[in-house]
Amino acid sequence: MATAAAVLSGALLLASCGDSDSGGSDGKTLKLWHYEGPDSAMGVAWNAAIKEFEKTHPGVKVEFEEKGFEQIQKTAPMVLNSDDAPDLMEYNKGNATAGLLSKQGLLTDLSAEATKRGWDKKLSSGVRTTSQYDTNGVMGSGKWYGIPNYAEYTMVFYNKDLFKKYGIQEPTTFDELTAAMDKFVDEGITPLANAGAEYMAGQYLYQLALSKADRAWVDSYQLYKGKTDFHDAAWTYGAETFADWVKKGYISKKSSGTKAEDAGVSFIQGKSPILFSGSWWYGRFAAENTFDWGTFLWPDSDMTAGSGGNLWVVPKGAKNKELAYDFIDITMSKKIQNLLGNKGGVPVAADPAGITDPQAKALIANFNTLSERDGLAFYPDWPVPGFYDVLVSETQKLITGSAKPEAYLDAVQEAYDKGAPKT
């Protein structure tokens, strides 16, 4: 079983709301929203799925238009409460996003379809955690509100040519990774591509904390199965080490205002030797990098951020739900799953013999390693609604030096405690 990528890259596609004043299903249009770049594994696979869908549904047209991840993140509750709701959309998974929408009654319960069409059998337990939500909108149990057809995880991408040019060994341990970064700094190069204005900086800090954490720690934080103390050893190490990395020049102070796209482009242009981010970049790097590059899992850590991919959700107000279920089914088919895998995605239901690209095989093998050690730790912003913005702004303060690690930990503890369910 495999997985791949998530979302926030390049030109993100989204489906169109079009004109939905008709009030009922015409059975002739599937309004689809998604935000994957056209070169990404998912973008390629889903374009193929659209063609397949239109072939198997004569007279039915799929409508979509371009939008972005952040745009959907901010406007979904409003749009889904209006007549402009699409029939099917890609949406971020987790308590603060899909969980919140399910709790608000804005999503269709897909439990019967998941059983009838066998989607439940195709998803491993780690991947399906984010498909099911209880009445409080907490993931891991309850009704099915979304179906991922890929998975994703974070990893270190590195520029082999730059490592070679400066005589730096490819790291296999955490100490070797920091030694490599020291050498790049000595050469006047900032080693890490970073985006302080979006998710990337927070994921660096979370990964540092995860390197000192275990499954029980993750379950306390993400699923509220215990108390989360941001002043514990793992979080303290994460915040202090991240701040230290800014001081050491591993992360640029100027990156406090940069976006994920800027960080990705700096890696593609050969300016940053290392980028730590998700498998959602894989297809794009394969298409655009002009140098020799590779990936490895974060060294000396059993856990890393990752999960089932973003979800197909069917809005409660969708007018063509059967068409939406049919489209999901096509994206779960072997044909589309194998295409997704060969284009650099991490499929959830591919035929292993159908994956022929060597780099794609390596990507999926690393995912399988993580799955086997139960190493998917979800994402730092998931536990409570609105936490994403708090993590971004507080991590920016560590980059600019306007807040110390202690103040960062105080601020995120306060936001977490305010948003977490009261036990």
PyMOL commands that set and color helices and strands:
alter all, ss='L'
color gray80, all
select helices_A, chain A and resi 41-56+69-80+95-103+111-116+119-122+125-128+160-165+174-186+199-210+215-223+233-248+253-257+260-268+279-288+321-331+334-342+352-354+358-372+387-400+405-419
alter helices_A, ss='H'
color red, helices_A
select strands_A, chain A and resi 13-15+29-33+61-66+88-91+132-133+143-144+150-159+192-193+274-278+293-296+306-308+311-313+346-347
alter strands_A, ss='S'
color yellow, strands_A
deselect
rebuild
show_as cartoon
